[in-house]
Amino acid sequence: MKIRYEPIGCFADSMVKPRPLPELIKNFRGGRIDWKNLNNTIEACAKEALKKRYQYFGLQFYGECWSGPEAHSTYDRDGTSKRCSHGVGKRRANFVYKLDGKVLAGKGE
């Protein structure tokens, strides 16, 4: 199943709690990042966010998938960042995505 989502942008994470995306929902680091095609890692993160019914999710440090129940209102709290590349955030940055609302409602693929 192809999950539809759209890129929102690159946002800073100052690491101050509560963090902009407070919940690490999956860590793909440690050999589970597809370095040849980071879109596979982004897609895997989207699936994890969908399982939790979180509409917004972000990738930080190349393979950490972050979100949270209020992510839609907190993801940009620390401002924008230039520390993203190829659709993923580097250290202290999240590249944020938004899942298609129809997918969350269970009405679309």
Number of C-alpha atoms within 10 A of each C-alpha: 5 10 15 16 18 11 14 15 20 27 25 25 24 14 13 9 9 10 19 27 30 19 15 15 18 16 17 19 14 7 8 10 19 15 12 7 10 17 15 13 23 26 15 18 25 25 16 18 24 19 11 13 15 19 22 28 32 33 30 28 19 26 26 23 30 27 30 23 15 14 23 18 11 17 30 20 15 16 13 16 18 13 18 22 12 11 21 27 28 22 14 15 26 33 31 27 25 20 21 17 13 11 17 19 9 9 8 12 11
